[in-house]
Amino acid sequence: MKRFPRLAAYGFATLALVAGCLPAHAQESPPPPAPENSAINGELFYILLLGELNSAGGEPGIAYQLYLEGARKANDASLYQRAIEIALQSRSGDAALQAARAWSRAMPDSREANRYVLQILLALNRVADTAEPLKVELNLAKVMDRGAAISAIPATYAQISDKKLAASLVEQALADYLNDPAVGVAAWTTVGRMRLAAGDTSGALEAARRAQALEPGAPGPVQLALEMMGPKVPLAEPLVLHYLAGKPLPELRMAYVRVLLDAMRYAEATQQLQLLTTQNPEMADAWLVLGSLQAQEKQTDAADASLQRFVTLALALPPSDGRSRGLARAYMALAQVAETRKDYPAAEAWLQKIENPQDLLAAQSRRASLLAKQGKLAEGRALLQSLPARTPEEVRLKRAAEVQLLRDNKQYQAAYDLMAAALAQNPQDADLLYDQAMLAEKLDKLDEMERLLRQLIAAKPDYHHAYNALGYSLAERNMRLPEARELIRKALEFVPNDPFIADSLGWVEFRMGNRDEALRVLDDAFKAKPDAEIAAHLGEVLWVLGQRERATSVWKEGLQINSENETLQETLKRLRVKL
């Protein structure tokens, strides 16, 4: 039977013509082309007309019954859809399910009808009842589309509250596909995603392994492994590395880079980016991230080359918000490189290229820093103070930029006073409490610093920076060292791979006389993040252990990274070392 359009598509002119109500002159116009045959008849037309009138008149229940009756008479999918639509608009999920099931029974080969049944059951949170329609969905999918249908299952069940039930049900539905060469990878990957959503990380890892065993070069299992990768699931990373050893998609290597950056594994991220830019030199984003890392590490020549390569590639792309933000990031980093070289005119020239209004504050903060480095701190502050601030968030960011400017230029009392005013307005703001504590430490107000940090820990027990700062400050003063170590270990529970917190742990171990352990921890921290302050501590441990040649080598490397680092300069002065 030929399908016909929903009644609403006819319009008033069609209705009038059917009723014979048009004026005579209109009826005398040239006849229109002969219409296609339709399944509509007088009885069905009347039913549908009444249905629309009742729907418009605020009687959805009657409209629903009329449309469902019409759908059954005409055996037409669009009328079943309209009945479901009316039921859903009137928030009658059971009626919508009844219509969807009637449609599915009338047209058992209709994948669309079965999908409505599945989706309505999920919307009603009747998860256990979805087993059969889920199996039907997979059976009705064409062979070439079945893998995609399987991969779509986690998104279909994403809003379900009982994740364990959903995972169990999906796994049962996929049982016949897990060893199918055509869709086994998709099936195991979906099982893994459902297990992961249910909190079963070990089960998800096993599913990812099975999927990768079926097809080592498949991207699905490695995407799942990347989502799990971290301290709690360390065995996920070998799956990623196994995939990357083959012929990986550049997007997945880039995803691995982002995971490494989140874990503060900067050296490994840089290695992966160097591989990526060698194998895929046209991948603009990789050059931007690599250049930003190199700028952060004061590798000025390398950073300049990488960032300029990104700019060339990005300018060749069509204009977009992402392109604009990427260019702004690159120009900021290039200004940072020029500033490191003390080439202030070049830094200003890069900043002038930033056109994205979202990056105005960052650009002006960098300009203020340039002014301060040229002895114009007051002008830099005035520049920041003149910036518009239309929202509380903009006010906060503007103030933070001014505090940072003052801190960078050792104006600690002015920064402390500015932060105190902000804290008085927002006494529960964790970031403000932490920043004020760090400024108190700079002013040698150590009791005030400890009070603020303990207040912060009590208010926000997962604020790991507070544990680390308090533990390190105690270690620096050679006080309450066992307590200091426990505080730092607590911080590491939240961020196990943070090289700066590892540096704190190494330093407290050294203060406690555990020199070999201190050397091990600090060595690992410096390898993970070459930094001037870590170099200061590592070098001192090596010096005390008699490894003076290596100590001087580490200190020299630290000076190359940041010759102005206070900790490193103080260490060299105290130990009377001239490099």
NUTORMI-6075 format. One line per 10 residues: their letters; for each residue x, y, z of C-alpha. Coordinates in steps of 0.1 Angstrom, whole numbers, plus 2048, in hexadecimal, padded with zeros to 3 digits. Layout:
<pts>
A	X Y Z ~ ...
</pts>
This chain:
<pts>
MKRFPRLAAY	800 800 800 ~ 80E 822 7F7 ~ 817 83A 813 ~ 805 85B 815 ~ 80F 87B 826 ~ 802 886 848 ~ 7E2 89A 847 ~ 7F4 8BA 852 ~ 807 8B9 831 ~ 7E7 8BE 81D
GFATLALVAG	7E1 8E2 827 ~ 7C0 8F5 827 ~ 7BE 8F8 801 ~ 7BF 8D2 7FE ~ 7A5 8CE 818 ~ 78E 8E7 807 ~ 792 8D6 7E6 ~ 78A 8B4 7F4 ~ 76B 8C3 804 ~ 760 8D4 7E3
CLPAHAQESP	760 8F6 7F3 ~ 776 90B 7DC ~ 765 926 7C7 ~ 75A 91D 7A4 ~ 775 932 793 ~ 790 920 7A7 ~ 781 8FE 79C ~ 783 90A 777 ~ 7A8 90F 779 ~ 7BE 8F7 764
PPPAPENSAI	7BD 8D6 776 ~ 7DD 8CD 789 ~ 7F1 8AF 781 ~ 7E1 88E 78A ~ 7EA 886 7AE ~ 7FA 865 7B8 ~ 7E2 84B 7C5 ~ 7DE 84C 7EA ~ 7D2 833 804 ~ 7BC 84E 813
NGELFYILLL	796 84A 811 ~ 779 85D 81F ~ 777 84A 840 ~ 79D 84C 846 ~ 79D 871 83C ~ 782 878 855 ~ 794 865 871 ~ 7B4 879 86B ~ 7A2 89A 868 ~ 791 893 88A
GELNSAGGEP	7B3 889 898 ~ 7C3 8AB 88E ~ 7A5 8BF 89A ~ 7A6 8AD 8BC ~ 7CC 8B2 8BE ~ 7C8 8D7 8B7 ~ 7AB 8DA 8CF ~ 7BD 8CC 8ED ~ 7B0 8A8 8EC ~ 7D0 895 8E6
GIAYQLYLEG	7C2 874 8F4 ~ 7A6 873 8D9 ~ 7BE 87F 8BE ~ 7D6 863 8C8 ~ 7BB 848 8C5 ~ 7AF 855 8A4 ~ 7D2 855 895 ~ 7D9 833 8A2 ~ 7B9 826 893 ~ 7C2 837 872
ARKANDASLY	7E5 828 873 ~ 7D7 805 878 ~ 7BE 80A 85C ~ 7D8 818 843 ~ 7F6 804 850 ~ 80A 824 84C ~ 82A 82B 85F ~ 825 851 85F ~ 804 84E 870 ~ 813 838 88B
QRAIEIALQS	82D 852 890 ~ 813 86D 893 ~ 801 859 8AE ~ 821 855 8C1 ~ 829 87A 8BD ~ 807 884 8CB ~ 80B 86D 8E9 ~ 82E 87A 8F1 ~ 822 89E 8EE ~ 808 896 908
RSGDAALQAA	822 884 91E ~ 811 863 91A ~ 82E 84B 918 ~ 819 82C 91B ~ 803 837 8FE ~ 821 83E 8E9 ~ 82F 81C 8F1 ~ 80E 80C 8E7 ~ 80E 81D 8C5 ~ 833 814 8BF
RAWSRAMPDS	82C 7F0 8C7 ~ 80E 7F0 8B1 ~ 823 7FE 895 ~ 83F 7E4 89B ~ 826 7C7 89A ~ 816 7D5 87A ~ 838 7D9 86A ~ 850 7C0 87A ~ 86B 7C8 861 ~ 86B 7ED 869
REANRYVLQI	88A 7F7 87B ~ 87C 819 881 ~ 85D 80B 893 ~ 873 7F5 8A9 ~ 88A 813 8B2 ~ 86B 826 8BE ~ 863 809 8D5 ~ 887 808 8E2 ~ 88A 82D 8E8 ~ 868 831 8F9
LLALNRVADT	870 814 910 ~ 891 825 91A ~ 87F 846 91F ~ 867 834 936 ~ 885 824 948 ~ 879 802 940 ~ 89C 7F5 93A ~ 895 7D0 93F ~ 87A 7D1 924 ~ 893 7DE 909
AEPLKVELNL	8A5 7BD 905 ~ 88E 7B1 8E9 ~ 88C 7D1 8D5 ~ 8B2 7D5 8D8 ~ 8B7 7B2 8C8 ~ 89D 7BB 8AD ~ 8B0 7DB 8A6 ~ 8D0 7C8 8A0 ~ 8BF 7AD 88B ~ 8AD 7C6 875
AKVMDRGAAI	8CD 7DA 86E ~ 8DD 7D3 84D ~ 8FD 7C0 84F ~ 911 7DE 844 ~ 900 7F4 85E ~ 901 7DB 87B ~ 922 7E7 889 ~ 916 80B 88A ~ 8F6 7FF 89B ~ 90A 7ED 8B6
SAIPATYAQI	921 80B 8BB ~ 903 821 8C1 ~ 8F5 80D 8DE ~ 909 81E 8FA ~ 8FB 840 8EF ~ 8D8 831 8EE ~ 8DB 825 912 ~ 8EF 844 91F ~ 8D3 853 933 ~ 8C9 833 945
SDKKLAASLV	8CE 836 96B ~ 8D3 810 971 ~ 8F4 80D 95E ~ 8FB 7E9 96A ~ 8D9 7DC 95E ~ 8DF 7EE 93C ~ 902 7DF 939 ~ 8F5 7BC 941 ~ 8D8 7BF 929 ~ 8EE 7CC 90C
EQALADYLND	908 7B1 911 ~ 8ED 796 90F ~ 8DF 7A6 8EF ~ 902 7A6 8DF ~ 90B 783 8E9 ~ 907 775 8C6 ~ 91D 791 8B7 ~ 93B 790 8CE ~ 94E 777 8B8 ~ 941 783 897
PAVGVAAWTT	95F 78D 881 ~ 94A 7A9 872 ~ 93D 7BA 891 ~ 950 7AA 8AE ~ 966 7C8 8B4 ~ 948 7DF 8B5 ~ 935 7C7 8CC ~ 952 7C3 8E5 ~ 958 7E9 8E5 ~ 934 7F0 8EC
VGRMRLAAGD	934 7D6 908 ~ 953 7E8 916 ~ 942 80A 915 ~ 923 7FD 926 ~ 939 7ED 941 ~ 94D 80C 946 ~ 92D 821 94A ~ 922 808 964 ~ 943 80D 977 ~ 952 7EB 96D
TSGALEAARR	974 7F7 962 ~ 985 7D5 963 ~ 969 7C7 94E ~ 96B 7E4 936 ~ 991 7DF 933 ~ 98B 7BA 92B ~ 972 7C3 910 ~ 98B 7DB 900 ~ 9A5 7C0 900 ~ 98E 7A7 8EF
AQALEPGAPG	984 7C1 8D5 ~ 9A8 7C9 8CE ~ 9B1 7A5 8CB ~ 998 7A1 8AF ~ 9A6 7BE 89C ~ 9C5 7CF 8A9 ~ 9C2 7ED 892 ~ 99D 7F5 89B ~ 998 818 8AA ~ 97B 80F 8C1
PVQLALEMMG	98D 7FC 8DB ~ 9A9 816 8DE ~ 98F 832 8E2 ~ 980 81E 8FF ~ 9A3 818 90E ~ 9AB 83D 90C ~ 98C 845 920 ~ 997 82D 93B ~ 9BC 836 93A ~ 9C9 843 95C
PKVPLAEPLV	9D6 839 97D ~ 9B8 824 986 ~ 9B9 80F 966 ~ 9DF 80E 95D ~ 9DB 7F0 947 ~ 9C6 804 92E ~ 9E5 816 921 ~ 9F5 7F7 911 ~ 9D7 7F3 8FB ~ 9DC 817 8EF
LHYLAGKPLP	A01 812 8E9 ~ 9FB 7F1 8D6 ~ 9E4 804 8BF ~ 9FC 821 8BA ~ A18 809 8B1 ~ A04 801 891 ~ 9F5 81A 879 ~ 9DF 82F 890 ~ 9C7 84A 887 ~ 9D8 86B 88E
ELRMAYVRVL	9B9 876 8A2 ~ 9BE 85A 8BA ~ 9E3 862 8BF ~ 9D8 885 8C6 ~ 9BE 878 8DF ~ 9DA 865 8F0 ~ 9EE 886 8F2 ~ 9D1 897 904 ~ 9CF 87A 91D ~ 9F4 87E 923
LDAMRYAEAT	9F1 8A3 928 ~ 9D4 89E 941 ~ 9EC 887 954 ~ A08 8A1 952 ~ A1E 889 93F ~ A2C 8A5 92A ~ A4C 894 91E ~ A38 877 910 ~ A1E 88E 901 ~ A3A 8A1 8EF
QQLQLLTTQN	A48 880 8E1 ~ A26 876 8D3 ~ A21 899 8C4 ~ A42 897 8B3 ~ A38 876 8A4 ~ A16 884 89A ~ A24 8A3 889 ~ A3E 88D 877 ~ A24 874 86A ~ A08 88E 865
PEMADAWLVL	A19 8AF 85E ~ 9F8 8BF 852 ~ 9E7 8B9 874 ~ 9E5 8DD 881 ~ 9D9 8D5 8A4 ~ 9F7 8BF 8AB ~ A0F 8DC 8A2 ~ 9FC 8F3 8BA ~ 9FE 8DC 8D8 ~ A22 8D3 8D1
GSLQAQEKQT	A2C 8F8 8CE ~ A19 901 8EE ~ A2C 8E5 901 ~ A4D 8F0 8F2 ~ A46 914 8FC ~ A3D 909 91F ~ A5E 8F7 921 ~ A71 916 915 ~ A7C 904 8F5 ~ A78 925 8E2
DAADASLQRF	A86 91B 8C0 ~ A72 8FB 8BE ~ A53 90C 8CB ~ A56 928 8B2 ~ A58 910 895 ~ A3B 8FA 8A0 ~ A24 917 8A7 ~ A2C 928 886 ~ A25 908 875 ~ A03 907 885
VTLALALPPS	9FB 92B 87B ~ A03 923 857 ~ 9ED 904 857 ~ 9D1 915 86A ~ 9D0 934 853 ~ 9CA 91D 836 ~ 9AA 90F 846 ~ 987 91E 842 ~ 97E 938 85D ~ 96E 928 87C
DGRSRGLARA	96C 92E 8A1 ~ 984 911 8A7 ~ 99D 91F 88F ~ 99B 942 89F ~ 9A0 934 8C2 ~ 9BD 91E 8B6 ~ 9CE 93C 8A6 ~ 9C9 951 8C5 ~ 9DA 935 8DA ~ 9F7 934 8C1
YMALAQVAET	9FC 959 8C1 ~ 9FC 95A 8E7 ~ A16 93E 8E8 ~ A2B 950 8CD ~ A2A 96F 8E2 ~ A35 95B 900 ~ A53 94E 8EC ~ A5C 971 8E1 ~ A59 97D 905 ~ A70 961 910
RKDYPAAEAW	A89 96F 8F7 ~ A83 992 905 ~ A77 99C 8E2 ~ A5B 9B2 8EF ~ A52 9C2 8CE ~ A4E 9A0 8BE ~ A38 994 8DB ~ A22 9B3 8D7 ~ A1F 9AC 8B1 ~ A12 989 8B7
LQKIENPQDL	9F9 995 8D1 ~ 9EC 9AF 8B9 ~ 9E1 992 8A2 ~ 9C8 985 8BB ~ 9A5 98E 8AF ~ 990 976 8C3 ~ 97E 98A 8DE ~ 97D 96B 8F4 ~ 9A3 96D 8F7 ~ 9A4 992 8FF
LAAQSRRASL	9AC 98E 924 ~ 9C8 975 91D ~ 9D7 98C 903 ~ 9D5 9AB 919 ~ 9E4 997 937 ~ A02 98F 921 ~ A05 9B4 916 ~ A04 9BE 93B ~ A20 9A5 942 ~ A34 9B4 925
LAKQGKLAEG	A30 9D6 933 ~ A3B 9CB 956 ~ A5A 9BA 948 ~ A63 9DC 939 ~ A60 9ED 95B ~ A3C 9F9 955 ~ A29 9E5 96F ~ A11 A01 977 ~ A07 A04 952 ~ A02 9DE 951
RALLQSLPAR	9EB 9DF 96F ~ 9D8 9FD 960 ~ 9D4 9E9 93F ~ 9C4 9CC 952 ~ 9AE 9E2 967 ~ 9A0 9F3 948 ~ 993 9D3 93A ~ 96D 9CF 939 ~ 95E 9B6 951 ~ 939 9AF 94A
TPEEVRLKRA	934 98F 95E ~ 940 983 980 ~ 957 969 96E ~ 967 985 95A ~ 96D 999 97A ~ 97D 97A 98A ~ 994 974 96C ~ 99D 999 969 ~ 9A7 99A 98E ~ 9BA 979 98B
AEVQLLRDNK	9CE 987 96F ~ 9D8 9A6 983 ~ 9E2 991 9A1 ~ 9F7 97B 98B ~ A08 99A 97C ~ A10 9A6 99F ~ A1C 984 9AB ~ A33 980 98C ~ A42 9A2 994 ~ A47 999 9B9
QYQAAYDLMA	A2D 9B3 9C5 ~ A20 99A 9DE ~ A10 9B2 9F7 ~ 9FC 9C4 9DB ~ 9F1 9A2 9CE ~ 9E8 997 9F1 ~ 9D3 9B6 9F7 ~ 9C1 9B2 9D6 ~ 9BA 98E 9DD ~ 9AE 996 A00
AALAQNPQDA	993 9AD 9F2 ~ 988 992 9DA ~ 987 978 9F6 ~ 972 98F A0C ~ 957 98F 9F1 ~ 95A 969 9EA ~ 967 958 A0A ~ 95E 935 9FF ~ 970 937 9DD ~ 98A 91B 9DE
DLLYDQAMLA	9A1 929 9C4 ~ 9A2 94B 9D5 ~ 9AA 93A 9F6 ~ 9C6 927 9E7 ~ 9D5 945 9D5 ~ 9D3 95A 9F4 ~ 9E5 93F A08 ~ A01 93E 9EE ~ A04 964 9F0 ~ A05 961 A16
EKLDKLDEME	A23 949 A13 ~ A35 962 9FC ~ A30 97C A18 ~ A3D 964 A32 ~ A1B 963 A43 ~ A1F 93E A48 ~ A04 93A A63 ~ 9EB 94C A4D ~ 9F5 936 A30 ~ 9EF 916 A44
RLLRQLIAAK	9CE 923 A52 ~ 9C1 92B A2E ~ 9CC 909 A21 ~ 9BC 8F6 A3D ~ 99C 909 A39 ~ 99D 900 A14 ~ 9A4 8DB A1B ~ 986 8DA A33 ~ 96F 8EB A1A ~ 97B 8D8 9FC
PDYHHAYNAL	98C 8B7 A05 ~ 995 8AF 9E1 ~ 9A8 8CF 9DA ~ 9CA 8BE 9D6 ~ 9DE 8DE 9D1 ~ 9D7 8E7 9F6 ~ 9E6 8C6 A03 ~ A05 8CA 9EE ~ A0A 8EF 9F6 ~ A07 8E9 A1C
GYSLAERNMR	A1D 8C9 A1B ~ A38 8DA A06 ~ A38 8F9 A1D ~ A3D 8E3 A3B ~ A59 8D1 A2A ~ A6A 8F2 A20 ~ A6A 8FD A44 ~ A76 8DA A4F ~ A58 8D7 A66 ~ A3F 8BB A6E
LPEARELIRK	A4E 8A6 A52 ~ A39 886 A56 ~ A1A 89C A54 ~ A28 8AE A36 ~ A2E 88C A24 ~ A0A 881 A2B ~ 9FC 8A1 A1E ~ A10 89E 9FD ~ A07 879 9FA ~ 9E3 883 9FD
ALEFVPNDPF	9E7 89B 9E1 ~ 9F6 880 9CB ~ 9D7 86A 9D1 ~ 9C4 884 9BD ~ 9DE 889 9A1 ~ 9F7 86C 9A2 ~ A0B 878 984 ~ A10 89D 98E ~ A36 8A3 98C ~ A34 8C2 9A2
IADSLGWVEF	A23 8AF 9BE ~ A3C 893 9B9 ~ A57 8AE 9BD ~ A48 8B7 9DF ~ A49 893 9E9 ~ A6D 88F 9DF ~ A76 8AE 9F2 ~ A65 8A3 A12 ~ A76 881 A0F ~ A97 893 A0C
RMGNRDEALR	A8F 8A8 A2B ~ A87 888 A3E ~ AA9 879 A35 ~ A9C 860 A1B ~ AB4 86B A01 ~ AB2 84D 9E9 ~ A8D 84E 9E9 ~ A8E 874 9E4 ~ AA6 86F 9C6 ~ A8F 855 9B6
VLDDAFKAKP	A70 86B 9BA ~ A81 88B 9AE ~ A92 87A 991 ~ A70 86D 984 ~ A60 88F 989 ~ A7B 8A1 976 ~ A79 888 959 ~ A53 88D 958 ~ A56 8B3 95A ~ A77 8C4 955
DAEIAAHLGE	A72 8E3 96C ~ A8A 8FB 97D ~ A7C 8F5 9A0 ~ A7D 8CF 99D ~ AA1 8D3 98F ~ AAA 8E7 9AF ~ A9E 8CB 9C6 ~ AAC 8AE 9B1 ~ ACD 8C0 9AE ~ AD0 8C5 9D3
VLWVLGQRER	AC8 8A0 9DA ~ AE3 896 9C1 ~ AFC 8AF 9D0 ~ AF7 8A1 9F3 ~ AFA 87D 9E6 ~ B1C 886 9D7 ~ B10 885 9B3 ~ B1C 8A9 9AD ~ B23 8A7 988 ~ AFF 89C 981
ATSVWKEGLQ	AF2 8B5 99A ~ B02 8D2 987 ~ AF5 8C4 966 ~ AD2 8C3 974 ~ AD5 8E7 981 ~ AE2 8F3 960 ~ AC4 8E4 94F ~ AAE 8F5 968 ~ ABE 917 961 ~ AB8 912 93C
INSENETLQE	A93 90C 944 ~ A8F 92A 95B ~ AAE 93D 966 ~ A99 953 97D ~ A89 937 992 ~ A8C 942 9B6 ~ A90 91F 9C5 ~ AAC 916 9AD ~ ABE 936 9B3 ~ ABB 933 9D9
TLKRLRVKL	AC8 90F 9D7 ~ AE7 918 9C3 ~ AEE 936 9DB ~ AE9 921 9FA ~ B00 905 9EE ~ B19 91E 9E0 ~ B18 90F 9BE ~ B23 923 9A0 ~ B19 916 97E
</pts>
